[in-house]
Each structure stands twice: as structure tokens, then as C-alpha cells.
Amino acid sequence: MMPVQAPTTPQATWSRSAERIMAAINRDPLTAPHALRNDALLAVSVAVVAAALALLVEDGRRPDALGWALLLVSHVPLAWRRRRPVLVLVAVITCVFPYHFLDYPHTAATQAAYVALYTVAVTGRPLRTVLVGIGVITMAVGVLLTISAQEALGLLKASGWVVAVLFCGVDVRFYRQYVASIVERAERAERTREEEARRRVAEERLRIARDLHDLLAHSITLIGVQTSVAAHVLSADPERLDRETVAKALDDIAETCRSARGELRTTLEVLREHGSPDARGPLPGLDGLPDLAEAARLAGARVEQTVWIRQAPPAVGAAAYRIVQEALTNAVRHAGPGPAVRVELAERQGVLHLSVRDDGTGPAQGGTPGFGLVGMRERARSVGGTLDAGPRTGGGFEVTAVLPLTTTGERDG
């Protein structure tokens, strides 16, 4: 079936015509498409109007062959009015002045001059427009003074039309600049929104990457240590197998896997979230620190924890949780068997001071650096804080962080 077109109403036709007119007014004449073709059609139209005025208006003698030639030739340069507006105006005036001097119908020759003047005003700076207007009026009055003082006086009185045409061109030029500035601001605002959206996406991807790194590194390290314990028990004395120790190690591995699976599910739900981008689920916080300490103890570390702060902003609490998690993971992995780890958190003058230090041997020299320390520093910076990490003077490794409790930074997890 053929689609049924809605009937065209006069209101719709007028609306489309008005839109086309406004689009033509708003368009920059120097960059408009089909400029030469449109200007050629305009020149022909103005020439037809001029010929009709020459035949109908009796304000001079009827044009002869020379008069018709001057009248029609004066419209030819209008086809290039946008490319060389001043030269076109000079060419039109060169034909129009002899036409007026020979006393042909004066009204017929003014149309081309008005179009050329308008083009000069709409494509140039106001100073050039003023100088051109003064020059045209002065030359026209001078030419007509050679014919008749009365004609010159009449032209001087009618020079208001020249001023009106020039002012119309200048006004249209300013209007186009105003519209162009509005469009440019709108495009800039759109680009800014797109850049902000890309920035937020990049930050969210970095946040998820940090979460996955901390979660997987912590869980895999604990599972590795607990598996080593079970393997050691199995291989140390197979005939006197300590089933209770093996069962406890396997239970610890299962519990670590369950905890990791739950936290991994919470993290990955962000990737499936179709609602608010801030709907990230509950963030880990200071209340989860005892669980981190207990998990490290199960992995063989001797953890002492001192927390002198009860509450912190969600972003700060999440950052502190992840920093402690990564620091404990590094201690279990690199500090050697049975390291003593001390975790301290305290609030002093509106700032959270965090410290995790161990007495282990530290990471092996020349090893491949990971992303743990980088991630901890990024988390501290995300809430406006700082973080330092390095070997201690008396042996071991220490991580210290200073996190402001009045941060306005983005929420991190």
C-alpha cells in the first residue's frame, strides 16, 4: 500500500516558507551553498524588475539602445556580488552613473545599486560600510549636479534610502553573528557534555578496575596461603594426617571464595546498571576492617588492629577499606611466613590518619612491580588525600595515608 500523505494546510505551507526565509537570513552569505547560481537568478530577477520600471515609470526619457544596454549590463556583476562585493558595487556604479547622466528613467537603475550596497554592508565591517555609503552619496550628488541642481537636491533627499539599505545590511550582519555565537556556544556546551560523559566513563572504568584488582589479589592471595597450609599438612606426615587442620583450611578457602564471589557480584552489577550511574550498591567501609584482619589471620599473619574512629564519609571509608585490604594482601604475600602486622586508624583534627606496617622481609628485589601501590595512591587522591609507602628503617614495610574527613570528592569503592 502507498503511504497516505497528510493534506497540506495553508498554515503548514506558510510555516515551511517562513523557515526557509529564516534559514536564508541566518546563513552566512560567504559560505552559503550554490552562491553563484542563486546570485545569477537574483540578478535576472532584479533586471526584469528594472526593465518593467523603465517601461512603466516616467521619471526620465525612454531608454534607447544605449540606455537598455547600460541598464541590463549594470545587473550582470550581481552574479558575483558575494565573492567581490566592493568590485561589484564599483562595476554597477560605473554603468549606473552614465545611465543617470543621460537622463534615462532613474528609478529603474536604483535596484541594482541597492542590492550591491546591501551586499557590501552585510559582508564587511561597519567602518567599510560607512565609508562606502558616504562615497556613493557624494559621487551620485556630484554627477547629478552636472545635470541639474534640482536633480541633485532630489537625490540628496532620497539618500535616506541608501542609508536605510546600508543599515539593513549591517543589522543583518550583526544578527547573523549573534546567531552564529549562539550556535557556537551550543556546540561548545554539547562538546563539554560529551567530554564530561567520557571522563565519567573513564573514571568509572578505573574504579571498577581498582575494585577488581583489590578483590582478586586479596582473595587469591588468601586462597593460595590456605591451600599451601592444607598441602603442607597432607604431605608432612601422611600416616598421621591431621584431618581437623585440613578441614579447617578447606573451610577457610570455601569462606574466602564465598566472600569474594559476593563482593565480585556487587562490583560487576555496576556494569549491568541501567538506572542512575551513582547506584553502585553499598560501599565497603570501616565496619569491614575486622573481617579483613580476620582473613589475614587465617592466612597466617599476626594482625593487631586499633581503630580510633567510628564513622567516616562513605567515600573516605571505602578508600580506607581498600587501602587496608591491599596493604594486608601485600603483607601476606611479601612479608614472609607469620608476619606481625599492625593496623592503626585515628582521627586527628578532622583528618583520618591510617597506618599499616609489618616486620616482614618485604618484596623481593628486582621483581615485576604490580598495580597495588598505584591503586592505593589513586584511592587516596580520589578523596583529596595522600599516601606514602616504603620500607621501614628497622625492617619491614609501612603504608601511611592521610584522608580528609570533609572531602567533597567523588564516591569511590
C-alpha positions in Angstrom: 0.0 0.0 0.0 1.2 3.5 -0.8 1.7 5.7 2.2 -1.0 8.3 2.8 0.3 11.8 2.9 -1.3 14.3 5.2 -3.0 17.2 3.5 -1.0 20.3 3.3 -2.7 23.2 5.1 -2.0 26.9 4.4 -0.6 27.2 7.9 1.9 24.4 7.2 2.9 25.9 3.9 3.4 29.3 5.5 5.4 27.7 8.3 7.8 26.0 5.9 8.2 29.2 3.8 9.0 31.1 7.0 11.6 28.5 8.0 13.2 28.7 4.6 13.4 32.5 4.8 14.8 32.5 8.3 17.4 29.9 7.2 18.4 32.1 4.3 18.8 35.1 6.6 20.8 33.2 9.2 23.1 31.6 6.7 26.5 33.2 6.2 26.5 34.6 2.6 30.2 33.9 2.1 29.7 30.1 2.9 26.2 29.5 1.5 25.9 26.7 -1.0 25.1 27.4 -4.7 26.0 31.1 -4.2 26.8 31.8 -7.9 23.6 30.1 -9.1 21.4 31.9 -6.6 23.1 35.3 -7.3 22.7 34.8 -11.0 19.0 34.1 -10.6 18.8 37.2 -8.3 20.5 39.3 -11.0 18.0 38.2 -13.6 15.1 38.9 -11.3 16.3 42.4 -10.5 16.9 43.1 -14.2 13.3 42.1 -15.0 12.0 44.4 -12.4 14.3 47.2 -13.6 13.1 46.7 -17.2 9.5 46.9 -16.1 10.1 50.1 -14.2 11.9 51.6 -17.2 8.8 50.9 -19.3 6.2 52.0 -16.7 7.8 54.8 -14.7 8.2 58.2 -16.4 10.9 59.9 -14.5 13.2 60.4 -17.5 13.4 59.9 -21.2 12.5 56.5 -22.6 15.7 54.3 -22.9 17.1 53.8 -26.3 19.6 51.0 -27.3 22.4 52.6 -25.2 20.0 53.0 -22.2 18.9 49.4 -22.3 22.5 48.2 -22.7 23.6 50.3 -19.6 20.6 49.2 -17.6 20.9 45.5 -18.3 24.8 45.4 -18.1 24.6 47.0 -14.7 22.9 43.9 -13.4 25.4 41.4 -14.7 28.0 41.9 -11.9 25.4 41.0 -9.3 26.1 37.3 -10.1 29.5 37.7 -8.3 28.3 40.0 -5.5 29.3 37.7 -2.6 32.8 37.0 -3.9 33.9 40.6 -4.6 31.2 42.9 -3.1 33.2 46.1 -3.4 34.3 45.4 -7.0 30.7 44.5 -7.9 29.5 47.8 -6.5 32.1 49.7 -8.5 31.1 47.9 -11.7 27.4 48.6 -11.0 28.1 52.3 -10.3 30.2 52.5 -13.5 27.1 51.6 -15.5 24.5 53.4 -13.4 26.2 56.8 -13.4 26.2 57.2 -17.3 22.7 55.9 -17.3 21.6 58.7 -14.9 23.8 61.3 -16.6 21.9 60.6 -19.9 18.6 61.1 -18.0 17.1 57.7 -18.5 14.4 56.6 -16.0 16.3 57.0 -12.7 14.1 54.6 -10.6 14.9 51.7 -12.9 18.6 51.8 -12.2 18.5 52.1 -8.4 17.6 48.4 -7.8 21.0 47.0 -8.8 22.7 49.7 -6.8 20.7 48.9 -3.7 21.5 45.2 -4.0 25.2 45.9 -4.4 25.1 48.3 -1.4 23.3 45.8 0.8 25.9 43.1 -0.1 28.8 45.4 0.8 27.1 46.2 4.2 26.2 42.5 5.0 29.7 41.1 4.2 32.0 43.8 5.5 32.8 45.7 8.7 30.7 48.7 9.7 33.6 51.1 9.0 33.9 50.0 5.4 30.1 50.3 5.1 30.1 53.8 6.3 32.9 54.9 4.1 31.3 53.2 1.0 27.9 54.9 1.8 29.5 58.3 2.1 31.4 57.8 -1.1 28.4 56.6 -3.1 26.2 59.5 -2.0 29.0 62.1 -2.7 29.7 60.7 -6.1 25.9 60.5 -7.0 25.2 64.0 -5.9 28.3 65.2 -7.8 27.2 63.5 -11.0 23.7 64.9 -10.8 25.0 68.4 -10.1 26.4 68.3 -13.6 22.9 67.6 -14.9 20.7 69.7 -12.7 20.9 71.1 -9.2 17.3 70.2 -8.7 18.0 66.5 -9.5 21.0 66.6 -7.2 18.8 68.0 -4.4 16.2 65.4 -5.0 18.8 62.6 -4.8 20.2 64.1 -1.6 16.7 64.0 -0.1 16.3 60.4 -1.3 19.7 59.4 0.1 17.8 58.1 3.1 17.1 55.0 1.1 20.8 54.4 0.7 21.3 54.8 4.4 18.4 52.5 5.1 19.8 49.8 2.8 23.2 50.1 4.5 21.7 49.9 8.0 19.7 46.9 6.9 22.8 45.1 5.8 24.7 46.0 8.9 21.8 44.9 11.1 21.5 41.5 9.3 25.3 41.0 9.6 25.1 41.6 13.4 22.1 39.3 13.6 24.0 36.5 11.8 27.0 37.0 14.1 24.6 36.7 17.1 23.0 33.5 15.8 26.5 32.1 15.0 27.6 32.8 18.5 24.6 31.1 19.9 25.2 28.1 17.7 28.9 28.0 18.7 28.0 28.2 22.4 25.5 25.4 22.0 28.1 23.2 20.2 30.7 24.0 22.8 28.2 23.0 25.6 27.5 19.8 23.7 31.2 19.0 23.4 31.6 19.8 27.1 28.8 17.4 28.0 30.3 14.7 25.8 33.8 15.2 27.3 32.3 15.1 30.8 30.4 11.9 30.0 33.6 10.4 28.6 35.5 11.5 31.7 32.9 9.9 34.0 33.0 6.7 32.0 36.8 6.6 32.2 36.7 7.2 36.0 34.1 4.5 36.4 36.2 2.0 34.4 39.2 2.9 36.6 37.2 2.5 39.7 36.0 -1.0 38.7 39.5 -2.0 37.6 40.8 -1.0 41.1 38.0 -2.8 42.8 38.6 -6.0 40.8 42.4 -5.8 41.4 42.0 -5.4 45.1 39.3 -8.0 45.4 41.0 -10.7 43.3 44.5 -10.0 44.6 43.3 -10.2 48.2 41.2 -13.3 47.7 43.6 -15.2 45.5 46.5 -14.5 48.0 44.5 -15.8 50.9 43.4 -18.9 49.0 47.0 -19.5 47.9 48.2 -19.4 51.5 45.4 -21.6 52.9 45.9 -24.1 50.1 49.6 -24.2 51.0 48.7 -24.9 54.6 46.5 -27.8 53.5 49.1 -29.2 51.1 51.8 -29.0 53.8 49.6 -30.9 56.3 48.9 -33.5 53.7 52.5 -34.0 52.7 54.2 -33.6 56.1 53.1 -36.9 57.7 50.5 -38.8 55.6 50.2 -41.6 58.1 49.3 -39.3 61.0 47.0 -37.0 58.9 45.6 -34.1 60.9 42.1 -34.2 59.4 40.9 -31.3 61.5 43.6 -28.9 60.3 42.9 -29.9 56.7 39.2 -29.5 57.1 39.7 -26.1 58.7 42.0 -24.9 55.8 39.4 -26.1 53.2 36.6 -24.4 55.1 38.7 -21.2 55.1 39.2 -21.5 51.4 35.4 -22.0 50.8 34.6 -19.0 53.0 37.1 -16.8 51.2 35.6 -17.9 47.9 32.1 -17.1 49.1 33.1 -13.7 50.3 35.0 -12.9 47.1 32.0 -14.1 45.0 29.6 -11.9 46.8 31.8 -8.8 46.6 32.6 -9.6 42.9 28.8 -9.7 42.2 28.3 -6.4 43.8 31.1 -4.8 41.8 30.0 -6.3 38.5 26.4 -5.2 39.0 27.6 -1.7 38.1 28.2 -2.9 34.5 24.6 -4.0 34.3 23.0 -1.0 35.9 20.5 0.8 33.7 19.4 3.4 36.2 21.4 6.1 37.9 25.2 5.9 37.4 25.7 6.5 41.1 23.7 3.4 42.0 26.7 1.3 42.9 25.3 -0.6 45.8 26.6 -0.5 49.4 30.2 0.6 49.6 32.7 -1.1 51.9 33.6 0.9 54.9 35.4 1.0 58.3 32.9 -1.6 59.7 34.5 -4.2 57.3 38.0 -3.8 58.8 37.6 -6.6 61.4 36.8 -9.0 58.6 39.9 -8.0 56.7 42.0 -8.6 59.8 40.4 -12.0 60.5 41.1 -13.1 56.9 44.7 -12.1 57.2 45.0 -14.0 60.5 43.6 -17.1 58.7 46.4 -16.7 56.2 49.0 -16.8 59.0 49.6 -13.1 59.7 49.5 -11.8 63.3 47.3 -8.8 63.0 46.8 -6.1 65.6 44.2 -3.5 64.8 43.5 -0.2 66.6 40.6 2.0 65.3 40.0 5.3 67.0 37.3 6.5 64.6 33.7 5.3 64.5 32.3 7.0 61.3 33.7 8.5 58.1 32.1 9.7 54.9 31.3 6.8 52.5 34.0 7.7 50.0 36.6 8.1 52.7 35.5 4.9 54.4 35.7 3.0 51.2 39.1 4.3 50.3 40.4 3.4 53.8 39.0 -0.1 53.5 40.6 -0.7 50.1 44.0 0.7 51.2 44.0 -1.6 54.3 42.9 -4.5 52.2 45.7 -4.0 49.7 48.3 -3.4 52.4 47.3 -6.6 54.3 47.4 -8.5 51.0 50.9 -7.3 50.3 52.0 -8.2 53.8 50.6 -11.7 53.5 52.2 -12.1 50.1 55.6 -10.5 50.5 56.4 -10.2 54.3 57.3 -13.9 54.7 55.8 -16.5 57.0 53.8 -15.4 60.0 54.4 -11.6 59.8 53.3 -9.3 62.5 51.1 -6.5 61.1 49.8 -3.5 62.9 46.8 -1.5 61.6 46.0 1.9 63.1 43.3 4.3 62.2 42.8 7.5 64.1 41.0 10.9 63.6 43.1 14.0 64.4 41.9 17.5 63.6 39.3 16.4 61.1 41.7 14.1 59.2 41.9 10.3 59.1 45.4 9.0 59.7 45.9 5.4 58.5 48.9 3.2 59.0 49.7 -0.4 58.1 53.1 -1.7 59.0 54.7 -5.1 59.2 58.0 -6.6 60.3 58.5 -8.9 57.3 61.3 -9.1 54.7 59.4 -7.1 52.1 59.1 -7.8 48.3 61.9 -9.5 46.5 64.4 -7.1 44.8 64.0 -7.0 41.0 60.5 -8.4 40.9 57.9 -7.1 38.5 56.0 -4.2 40.1 52.3 -4.6 40.3 49.4 -2.1 40.5 48.8 -2.4 44.2 50.7 0.7 45.3 49.5 2.7 42.3 45.9 1.8 43.1 46.3 2.8 46.8 47.7 6.2 45.8 44.8 6.7 43.3 42.3 5.9 46.0 43.9 8.3 48.4 43.9 11.1 45.7 40.3 10.4 44.8 39.2 11.7 48.2 41.7 14.5 48.3 44.3 12.6 50.5 47.9 11.5 50.2 49.6 8.1 50.6 53.2 7.1 51.2 54.6 3.5 51.1 58.1 2.1 51.5 60.5 0.0 53.6 60.8 0.9 57.3 64.1 1.8 58.8 64.1 -1.1 61.3 62.9 -3.6 58.8 59.5 -4.4 57.3 57.2 -2.3 55.2 54.8 0.6 56.0 51.9 2.2 54.3 50.6 5.5 55.7 47.7 7.6 54.3 46.1 10.9 55.3 42.5 11.2 54.2 40.4 14.3 54.9 37.1 13.6 56.5 35.4 16.6 54.9 36.1 15.5 51.3 33.8 16.5 48.5 35.4 14.2 46.0 33.6 11.6 44.1 32.4 8.4 45.8 34.8 5.6 45.4 34.5 2.0 46.2 
